[in-house]
Amino acid sequence: MGWVIALIVVAIILGVIGLVVEAVKWLLIIAAALFVIGLVRAFFAGRGSAKNTT
């Protein structure tokens, strides 16, 4: 009976770790997307201000 409880606890722990890893993966994807959007906006802002000064 003790090993059944141990298996249940291990399954719960692995499930929580899986959720955390999944959340971290999505956070990394969102962070990368925001970084790319920031670079594109900075690029176009630089081009726009260069046009205005000439």
CHARMM-style PDB file with segment names, atoms N, HN, CA, C and O in Angstrom:
ATOM      1  N   MET     1       0.833  -1.209   0.000  1.00  0.00      PROA
ATOM      2  CA  MET     1       0.000   0.000   0.000  1.00  0.00      PROA
ATOM      3  C   MET     1       0.867   1.258   0.000  1.00  0.00      PROA
ATOM      4  O   MET     1       0.473   2.274  -0.573  1.00  0.00      PROA
ATOM      5  N   GLY     2       2.031   1.207   0.629  1.00  0.00      PROA
ATOM      6  HN  GLY     2       2.351   0.382   1.095  1.00  0.00      PROA
ATOM      7  CA  GLY     2       2.910   2.377   0.701  1.00  0.00      PROA
ATOM      8  C   GLY     2       3.455   2.757  -0.654  1.00  0.00      PROA
ATOM      9  O   GLY     2       3.632   3.939  -0.948  1.00  0.00      PROA
ATOM     10  N   TRP     3       3.729   1.738  -1.501  1.00  0.00      PROA
ATOM     11  HN  TRP     3       3.586   0.778  -1.261  1.00  0.00      PROA
ATOM     12  CA  TRP     3       4.298   2.046  -2.808  1.00  0.00      PROA
ATOM     13  C   TRP     3       3.269   2.680  -3.727  1.00  0.00      PROA
ATOM     14  O   TRP     3       3.631   3.417  -4.644  1.00  0.00      PROA
ATOM     15  N   VAL     4       1.978   2.403  -3.491  1.00  0.00      PROA
ATOM     16  HN  VAL     4       1.684   1.804  -2.746  1.00  0.00      PROA
ATOM     17  CA  VAL     4       0.928   3.039  -4.285  1.00  0.00      PROA
ATOM     18  C   VAL     4       0.890   4.534  -3.990  1.00  0.00      PROA
ATOM     19  O   VAL     4       0.770   5.353  -4.900  1.00  0.00      PROA
ATOM     20  N   ILE     5       0.991   4.877  -2.716  1.00  0.00      PROA
ATOM     21  HN  ILE     5       1.088   4.211  -1.976  1.00  0.00      PROA
ATOM     22  CA  ILE     5       1.010   6.287  -2.325  1.00  0.00      PROA
ATOM     23  C   ILE     5       2.258   6.961  -2.889  1.00  0.00      PROA
ATOM     24  O   ILE     5       2.198   8.100  -3.352  1.00  0.00      PROA
ATOM     25  N   ALA     6       3.389   6.253  -2.850  1.00  0.00      PROA
ATOM     26  HN  ALA     6       3.437   5.328  -2.473  1.00  0.00      PROA
ATOM     27  CA  ALA     6       4.626   6.809  -3.389  1.00  0.00      PROA
ATOM     28  C   ALA     6       4.488   7.059  -4.890  1.00  0.00      PROA
ATOM     29  O   ALA     6       4.938   8.091  -5.389  1.00  0.00      PROA
ATOM     30  N   LEU     7       3.868   6.121  -5.611  1.00  0.00      PROA
ATOM     31  HN  LEU     7       3.503   5.284  -5.205  1.00  0.00      PROA
ATOM     32  CA  LEU     7       3.666   6.304  -7.043  1.00  0.00      PROA
ATOM     33  C   LEU     7       2.754   7.491  -7.333  1.00  0.00      PROA
ATOM     34  O   LEU     7       2.981   8.241  -8.282  1.00  0.00      PROA
ATOM     35  N   ILE     8       1.722   7.655  -6.511  1.00  0.00      PROA
ATOM     36  HN  ILE     8       1.537   7.046  -5.740  1.00  0.00      PROA
ATOM     37  CA  ILE     8       0.803   8.788  -6.689  1.00  0.00      PROA
ATOM     38  C   ILE     8       1.540  10.100  -6.448  1.00  0.00      PROA
ATOM     39  O   ILE     8       1.356  11.063  -7.193  1.00  0.00      PROA
ATOM     40  N   VAL     9       2.373  10.142  -5.412  1.00  0.00      PROA
ATOM     41  HN  VAL     9       2.522   9.359  -4.807  1.00  0.00      PROA
ATOM     42  CA  VAL     9       3.134  11.359  -5.106  1.00  0.00      PROA
ATOM     43  C   VAL     9       4.108  11.671  -6.249  1.00  0.00      PROA
ATOM     44  O   VAL     9       4.233  12.823  -6.665  1.00  0.00      PROA
ATOM     45  N   VAL    10       4.792  10.645  -6.751  1.00  0.00      PROA
ATOM     46  HN  VAL    10       4.690   9.709  -6.414  1.00  0.00      PROA
ATOM     47  CA  VAL    10       5.726  10.847  -7.860  1.00  0.00      PROA
ATOM     48  C   VAL    10       4.982  11.350  -9.099  1.00  0.00      PROA
ATOM     49  O   VAL    10       5.470  12.233  -9.804  1.00  0.00      PROA
ATOM     50  N   ALA    11       3.797  10.785  -9.361  1.00  0.00      PROA
ATOM     51  HN  ALA    11       3.400  10.067  -8.788  1.00  0.00      PROA
ATOM     52  CA  ALA    11       3.010  11.228 -10.510  1.00  0.00      PROA
ATOM     53  C   ALA    11       2.600  12.692 -10.361  1.00  0.00      PROA
ATOM     54  O   ALA    11       2.644  13.451 -11.330  1.00  0.00      PROA
ATOM     55  N   ILE    12       2.208  13.084  -9.174  1.00  0.00      PROA
ATOM     56  HN  ILE    12       2.172  12.467  -8.388  1.00  0.00      PROA
ATOM     57  CA  ILE    12       1.826  14.483  -8.932  1.00  0.00      PROA
ATOM     58  C   ILE    12       3.031  15.397  -9.125  1.00  0.00      PROA
ATOM     59  O   ILE    12       2.923  16.450  -9.754  1.00  0.00      PROA
ATOM     60  N   ILE    13       4.178  14.992  -8.583  1.00  0.00      PROA
ATOM     61  HN  ILE    13       4.266  14.137  -8.073  1.00  0.00      PROA
ATOM     62  CA  ILE    13       5.386  15.809  -8.724  1.00  0.00      PROA
ATOM     63  C   ILE    13       5.776  15.944 -10.191  1.00  0.00      PROA
ATOM     64  O   ILE    13       6.107  17.038 -10.648  1.00  0.00      PROA
ATOM     65  N   LEU    14       5.737  14.837 -10.931  1.00  0.00      PROA
ATOM     66  HN  LEU    14       5.468  13.948 -10.559  1.00  0.00      PROA
ATOM     67  CA  LEU    14       6.072  14.901 -12.356  1.00  0.00      PROA
ATOM     68  C   LEU    14       5.065  15.756 -13.118  1.00  0.00      PROA
ATOM     69  O   LEU    14       5.442  16.470 -14.047  1.00  0.00      PROA
ATOM     70  N   GLY    15       3.802  15.694 -12.740  1.00  0.00      PROA
ATOM     71  HN  GLY    15       3.496  15.114 -11.985  1.00  0.00      PROA
ATOM     72  CA  GLY    15       2.791  16.531 -13.378  1.00  0.00      PROA
ATOM     73  C   GLY    15       3.050  18.004 -13.149  1.00  0.00      PROA
ATOM     74  O   GLY    15       2.919  18.809 -14.072  1.00  0.00      PROA
ATOM     75  N   VAL    16       3.419  18.371 -11.921  1.00  0.00      PROA
ATOM     76  HN  VAL    16       3.525  17.717 -11.172  1.00  0.00      PROA
ATOM     77  CA  VAL    16       3.714  19.771 -11.609  1.00  0.00      PROA
ATOM     78  C   VAL    16       4.945  20.232 -12.381  1.00  0.00      PROA
ATOM     79  O   VAL    16       4.969  21.336 -12.925  1.00  0.00      PROA
ATOM     80  N   ILE    17       5.981  19.368 -12.426  1.00  0.00      PROA
ATOM     81  HN  ILE    17       5.962  18.471 -11.983  1.00  0.00      PROA
ATOM     82  CA  ILE    17       7.187  19.721 -13.183  1.00  0.00      PROA
ATOM     83  C   ILE    17       6.837  19.904 -14.661  1.00  0.00      PROA
ATOM     84  O   ILE    17       7.339  20.819 -15.314  1.00  0.00      PROA
ATOM     85  N   GLY    18       5.978  19.034 -15.181  1.00  0.00      PROA
ATOM     86  HN  GLY    18       5.570  18.291 -14.650  1.00  0.00      PROA
ATOM     87  CA  GLY    18       5.556  19.168 -16.576  1.00  0.00      PROA
ATOM     88  C   GLY    18       4.844  20.480 -16.832  1.00  0.00      PROA
ATOM     89  O   GLY    18       5.076  21.121 -17.856  1.00  0.00      PROA
ATOM     90  N   LEU    19       3.978  20.889 -15.913  1.00  0.00      PROA
ATOM     91  HN  LEU    19       3.789  20.367 -15.081  1.00  0.00      PROA
ATOM     92  CA  LEU    19       3.272  22.167 -16.074  1.00  0.00      PROA
ATOM     93  C   LEU    19       4.244  23.338 -16.022  1.00  0.00      PROA
ATOM     94  O   LEU    19       4.115  24.289 -16.793  1.00  0.00      PROA
ATOM     95  N   VAL    20       5.219  23.274 -15.114  1.00  0.00      PROA
ATOM     96  HN  VAL    20       5.324  22.502 -14.487  1.00  0.00      PROA
ATOM     97  CA  VAL    20       6.199  24.356 -14.992  1.00  0.00      PROA
ATOM     98  C   VAL    20       7.039  24.451 -16.260  1.00  0.00      PROA
ATOM     99  O   VAL    20       7.280  25.546 -16.767  1.00  0.00      PROA
ATOM    100  N   VAL    21       7.486  23.297 -16.776  1.00  0.00      PROA
ATOM    101  HN  VAL    21       7.290  22.407 -16.364  1.00  0.00      PROA
ATOM    102  CA  VAL    21       8.295  23.300 -17.998  1.00  0.00      PROA
ATOM    103  C   VAL    21       7.470  23.843 -19.165  1.00  0.00      PROA
ATOM    104  O   VAL    21       7.978  24.616 -19.978  1.00  0.00      PROA
ATOM    105  N   GLU    22       6.212  23.445 -19.247  1.00  0.00      PROA
ATOM    106  HN  GLU    22       5.800  22.818 -18.587  1.00  0.00      PROA
ATOM    107  CA  GLU    22       5.330  23.949 -20.317  1.00  0.00      PROA
ATOM    108  C   GLU    22       5.169  25.458 -20.194  1.00  0.00      PROA
ATOM    109  O   GLU    22       5.216  26.171 -21.196  1.00  0.00      PROA
ATOM    110  N   ALA    23       4.977  25.953 -18.960  1.00  0.00      PROA
ATOM    111  HN  ALA    23       4.938  25.374 -18.146  1.00  0.00      PROA
ATOM    112  CA  ALA    23       4.827  27.396 -18.745  1.00  0.00      PROA
ATOM    113  C   ALA    23       6.105  28.128 -19.127  1.00  0.00      PROA
ATOM    114  O   ALA    23       6.052  29.189 -19.748  1.00  0.00      PROA
ATOM    115  N   VAL    24       7.260  27.563 -18.758  1.00  0.00      PROA
ATOM    116  HN  VAL    24       7.303  26.701 -18.253  1.00  0.00      PROA
ATOM    117  CA  VAL    24       8.535  28.206 -19.091  1.00  0.00      PROA
ATOM    118  C   VAL    24       8.715  28.250 -20.603  1.00  0.00      PROA
ATOM    119  O   VAL    24       9.203  29.243 -21.145  1.00  0.00      PROA
ATOM    120  N   LYS    25       8.320  27.168 -21.290  1.00  0.00      PROA
ATOM    121  HN  LYS    25       7.924  26.362 -20.851  1.00  0.00      PROA
ATOM    122  CA  LYS    25       8.441  27.144 -22.746  1.00  0.00      PROA
ATOM    123  C   LYS    25       7.606  28.262 -23.357  1.00  0.00      PROA
ATOM    124  O   LYS    25       8.079  28.969 -24.248  1.00  0.00      PROA
ATOM    125  N   TRP    26       6.379  28.432 -22.894  1.00  0.00      PROA
ATOM    126  HN  TRP    26       5.995  27.858 -22.171  1.00  0.00      PROA
ATOM    127  CA  TRP    26       5.527  29.489 -23.444  1.00  0.00      PROA
ATOM    128  C   TRP    26       6.062  30.868 -23.089  1.00  0.00      PROA
ATOM    129  O   TRP    26       5.975  31.792 -23.898  1.00  0.00      PROA
ATOM    130  N   LEU    27       6.620  31.021 -21.879  1.00  0.00      PROA
ATOM    131  HN  LEU    27       6.691  30.270 -21.222  1.00  0.00      PROA
ATOM    132  CA  LEU    27       7.202  32.315 -21.510  1.00  0.00      PROA
ATOM    133  C   LEU    27       8.394  32.643 -22.403  1.00  0.00      PROA
ATOM    134  O   LEU    27       8.577  33.796 -22.792  1.00  0.00      PROA
ATOM    135  N   LEU    28       9.207  31.635 -22.731  1.00  0.00      PROA
ATOM    136  HN  LEU    28       9.058  30.698 -22.415  1.00  0.00      PROA
ATOM    137  CA  LEU    28      10.342  31.874 -23.620  1.00  0.00      PROA
ATOM    138  C   LEU    28       9.868  32.258 -25.019  1.00  0.00      PROA
ATOM    139  O   LEU    28      10.451  33.138 -25.653  1.00  0.00      PROA
ATOM    140  N   ILE    29       8.826  31.611 -25.495  1.00  0.00      PROA
ATOM    141  HN  ILE    29       8.352  30.896 -24.979  1.00  0.00      PROA
ATOM    142  CA  ILE    29       8.285  31.943 -26.813  1.00  0.00      PROA
ATOM    143  C   ILE    29       7.749  33.369 -26.819  1.00  0.00      PROA
ATOM    144  O   ILE    29       7.997  34.122 -27.761  1.00  0.00      PROA
ATOM    145  N   ILE    30       7.013  33.742 -25.772  1.00  0.00      PROA
ATOM    146  HN  ILE    30       6.812  33.130 -25.007  1.00  0.00      PROA
ATOM    147  CA  ILE    30       6.463  35.106 -25.685  1.00  0.00      PROA
ATOM    148  C   ILE    30       7.589  36.124 -25.584  1.00  0.00      PROA
ATOM    149  O   ILE    30       7.538  37.172 -26.228  1.00  0.00      PROA
ATOM    150  N   ALA    31       8.613  35.823 -24.775  1.00  0.00      PROA
ATOM    151  HN  ALA    31       8.654  34.972 -24.252  1.00  0.00      PROA
ATOM    152  CA  ALA    31       9.740  36.749 -24.631  1.00  0.00      PROA
ATOM    153  C   ALA    31      10.472  36.930 -25.954  1.00  0.00      PROA
ATOM    154  O   ALA    31      10.857  38.046 -26.303  1.00  0.00      PROA
ATOM    155  N   ALA    32      10.666  35.837 -26.693  1.00  0.00      PROA
ATOM    156  HN  ALA    32      10.352  34.931 -26.410  1.00  0.00      PROA
ATOM    157  CA  ALA    32      11.338  35.944 -27.995  1.00  0.00      PROA
ATOM    158  C   ALA    32      10.501  36.766 -28.966  1.00  0.00      PROA
ATOM    159  O   ALA    32      11.040  37.581 -29.715  1.00  0.00      PROA
ATOM    160  N   ALA    33       9.194  36.558 -28.958  1.00  0.00      PROA
ATOM    161  HN  ALA    33       8.757  35.896 -28.349  1.00  0.00      PROA
ATOM    162  CA  ALA    33       8.320  37.325 -29.851  1.00  0.00      PROA
ATOM    163  C   ALA    33       8.364  38.807 -29.502  1.00  0.00      PROA
ATOM    164  O   ALA    33       8.432  39.646 -30.400  1.00  0.00      PROA
ATOM    165  N   LEU    34       8.326  39.137 -28.236  1.00  0.00      PROA
ATOM    166  HN  LEU    34       8.271  38.455 -27.506  1.00  0.00      PROA
ATOM    167  CA  LEU    34       8.390  40.540 -27.828  1.00  0.00      PROA
ATOM    168  C   LEU    34       9.732  41.162 -28.210  1.00  0.00      PROA
ATOM    169  O   LEU    34       9.794  42.327 -28.603  1.00  0.00      PROA
ATOM    170  N   PHE    35      10.807  40.376 -28.093  1.00  0.00      PROA
ATOM    171  HN  PHE    35      10.756  39.429 -27.774  1.00  0.00      PROA
ATOM    172  CA  PHE    35      12.132  40.868 -28.462  1.00  0.00      PROA
ATOM    173  C   PHE    35      12.186  41.197 -29.953  1.00  0.00      PROA
ATOM    174  O   PHE    35      12.706  42.242 -30.346  1.00  0.00      PROA
ATOM    175  N   VAL    36      11.649  40.305 -30.774  1.00  0.00      PROA
ATOM    176  HN  VAL    36      11.227  39.456 -30.455  1.00  0.00      PROA
ATOM    177  CA  VAL    36      11.642  40.525 -32.224  1.00  0.00      PROA
ATOM    178  C   VAL    36      10.783  41.741 -32.564  1.00  0.00      PROA
ATOM    179  O   VAL    36      11.173  42.568 -33.389  1.00  0.00      PROA
ATOM    180  N   ILE    37       9.625  41.850 -31.934  1.00  0.00      PROA
ATOM    181  HN  ILE    37       9.308  41.179 -31.264  1.00  0.00      PROA
ATOM    182  CA  ILE    37       8.749  43.005 -32.184  1.00  0.00      PROA
ATOM    183  C   ILE    37       9.461  44.292 -31.787  1.00  0.00      PROA
ATOM    184  O   ILE    37       9.369  45.296 -32.494  1.00  0.00      PROA
ATOM    185  N   GLY    38      10.166  44.269 -30.664  1.00  0.00      PROA
ATOM    186  HN  GLY    38      10.240  43.454 -30.089  1.00  0.00      PROA
ATOM    187  CA  GLY    38      10.921  45.449 -30.227  1.00  0.00      PROA
ATOM    188  C   GLY    38      12.004  45.824 -31.217  1.00  0.00      PROA
ATOM    189  O   GLY    38      12.202  47.005 -31.503  1.00  0.00      PROA
ATOM    190  N   LEU    39      12.714  44.822 -31.749  1.00  0.00      PROA
ATOM    191  HN  LEU    39      12.553  43.863 -31.516  1.00  0.00      PROA
ATOM    192  CA  LEU    39      13.756  45.109 -32.739  1.00  0.00      PROA
ATOM    193  C   LEU    39      13.167  45.715 -34.008  1.00  0.00      PROA
ATOM    194  O   LEU    39      13.713  46.673 -34.555  1.00  0.00      PROA
ATOM    195  N   VAL    40      12.051  45.155 -34.474  1.00  0.00      PROA
ATOM    196  HN  VAL    40      11.607  44.377 -34.029  1.00  0.00      PROA
ATOM    197  CA  VAL    40      11.417  45.666 -35.687  1.00  0.00      PROA
ATOM    198  C   VAL    40      10.929  47.088 -35.472  1.00  0.00      PROA
ATOM    199  O   VAL    40      11.108  47.944 -36.339  1.00  0.00      PROA
ATOM    200  N   ARG    41      10.319  47.346 -34.332  1.00  0.00      PROA
ATOM    201  HN  ARG    41      10.174  46.651 -33.628  1.00  0.00      PROA
ATOM    202  CA  ARG    41       9.831  48.706 -34.069  1.00  0.00      PROA
ATOM    203  C   ARG    41      10.983  49.687 -33.954  1.00  0.00      PROA
ATOM    204  O   ARG    41      10.885  50.815 -34.437  1.00  0.00      PROA
ATOM    205  N   ALA    42      12.077  49.272 -33.319  1.00  0.00      PROA
ATOM    206  HN  ALA    42      12.156  48.356 -32.927  1.00  0.00      PROA
ATOM    207  CA  ALA    42      13.240  50.148 -33.189  1.00  0.00      PROA
ATOM    208  C   ALA    42      13.849  50.429 -34.560  1.00  0.00      PROA
ATOM    209  O   ALA    42      14.281  51.547 -34.839  1.00  0.00      PROA
ATOM    210  N   PHE    43      13.880  49.401 -35.415  1.00  0.00      PROA
ATOM    211  HN  PHE    43      13.529  48.492 -35.188  1.00  0.00      PROA
ATOM    212  CA  PHE    43      14.420  49.577 -36.766  1.00  0.00      PROA
ATOM    213  C   PHE    43      13.596  50.596 -37.550  1.00  0.00      PROA
ATOM    214  O   PHE    43      14.140  51.512 -38.167  1.00  0.00      PROA
ATOM    215  N   PHE    44      12.263  50.419 -37.514  1.00  0.00      PROA
ATOM    216  HN  PHE    44      11.821  49.675 -37.012  1.00  0.00      PROA
ATOM    217  CA  PHE    44      11.416  51.334 -38.257  1.00  0.00      PROA
ATOM    218  C   PHE    44      11.394  52.731 -37.629  1.00  0.00      PROA
ATOM    219  O   PHE    44      11.258  53.723 -38.344  1.00  0.00      PROA
ATOM    220  N   ALA    45      11.528  52.818 -36.298  1.00  0.00      PROA
ATOM    221  HN  ALA    45      11.639  52.012 -35.717  1.00  0.00      PROA
ATOM    222  CA  ALA    45      11.575  54.125 -35.657  1.00  0.00      PROA
ATOM    223  C   ALA    45      12.857  54.844 -36.064  1.00  0.00      PROA
ATOM    224  O   ALA    45      12.853  56.055 -36.284  1.00  0.00      PROA
ATOM    225  N   GLY    46      13.956  54.093 -36.162  1.00  0.00      PROA
ATOM    226  HN  GLY    46      13.960  53.110 -35.983  1.00  0.00      PROA
ATOM    227  CA  GLY    46      15.218  54.692 -36.596  1.00  0.00      PROA
ATOM    228  C   GLY    46      15.147  55.164 -38.034  1.00  0.00      PROA
ATOM    229  O   GLY    46      15.662  56.233 -38.361  1.00  0.00      PROA
ATOM    230  N   ARG    47      14.517  54.386 -38.895  1.00  0.00      PROA
ATOM    231  HN  ARG    47      14.098  53.517 -38.629  1.00  0.00      PROA
ATOM    232  CA  ARG    47      14.357  54.795 -40.302  1.00  0.00      PROA
ATOM    233  C   ARG    47      13.465  56.008 -40.400  1.00  0.00      PROA
ATOM    234  O   ARG    47      13.736  56.914 -41.189  1.00  0.00      PROA
ATOM    235  N   GLY    48      12.393  56.044 -39.606  1.00  0.00      PROA
ATOM    236  HN  GLY    48      12.173  55.309 -38.965  1.00  0.00      PROA
ATOM    237  CA  GLY    48      11.473  57.174 -39.671  1.00  0.00      PROA
ATOM    238  C   GLY    48      12.115  58.456 -39.191  1.00  0.00      PROA
ATOM    239  O   GLY    48      11.908  59.511 -39.790  1.00  0.00      PROA
ATOM    240  N   SER    49      12.895  58.388 -38.114  1.00  0.00      PROA
ATOM    241  HN  SER    49      13.063  57.531 -37.627  1.00  0.00      PROA
ATOM    242  CA  SER    49      13.522  59.605 -37.608  1.00  0.00      PROA
ATOM    243  C   SER    49      14.643  60.064 -38.547  1.00  0.00      PROA
ATOM    244  O   SER    49      14.902  61.262 -38.658  1.00  0.00      PROA
ATOM    245  N   ALA    50      15.311  59.114 -39.225  1.00  0.00      PROA
ATOM    246  HN  ALA    50      15.100  58.141 -39.135  1.00  0.00      PROA
ATOM    247  CA  ALA    50      16.346  59.486 -40.180  1.00  0.00      PROA
ATOM    248  C   ALA    50      15.712  60.208 -41.369  1.00  0.00      PROA
ATOM    249  O   ALA    50      16.292  61.161 -41.891  1.00  0.00      PROA
ATOM    250  N   LYS    51      14.536  59.768 -41.800  1.00  0.00      PROA
ATOM    251  HN  LYS    51      14.065  58.994 -41.376  1.00  0.00      PROA
ATOM    252  CA  LYS    51      13.841  60.438 -42.905  1.00  0.00      PROA
ATOM    253  C   LYS    51      13.450  61.851 -42.514  1.00  0.00      PROA
ATOM    254  O   LYS    51      13.554  62.775 -43.321  1.00  0.00      PROA
ATOM    255  N   ASN    52      12.999  62.021 -41.279  1.00  0.00      PROA
ATOM    256  HN  ASN    52      12.914  61.271 -40.624  1.00  0.00      PROA
ATOM    257  CA  ASN    52      12.534  63.335 -40.854  1.00  0.00      PROA
ATOM    258  C   ASN    52      13.660  64.349 -40.719  1.00  0.00      PROA
ATOM    259  O   ASN    52      13.425  65.550 -40.859  1.00  0.00      PROA
ATOM    260  N   THR    53      14.887  63.887 -40.449  1.00  0.00      PROA
ATOM    261  HN  THR    53      15.079  62.912 -40.336  1.00  0.00      PROA
ATOM    262  CA  THR    53      15.972  64.836 -40.241  1.00  0.00      PROA
ATOM    263  C   THR    53      16.603  65.283 -41.539  1.00  0.00      PROA
ATOM    264  O   THR    53      17.305  66.294 -41.554  1.00  0.00      PROA
ATOM    265  N   THR    54      16.381  64.566 -42.638  1.00  0.00      PROA
ATOM    266  HN  THR    54      15.810  63.745 -42.627  1.00  0.00      PROA
ATOM    267  CA  THR    54      17.034  64.947 -43.902  1.00  0.00      PROA
ATOM    268  C   THR    54      16.168  65.848 -44.730  1.00  0.00      PROA
ATOM    269  OT1 THR    54      16.567  66.258 -45.820  1.00  0.00      PROA
TER     270      THR     54
END
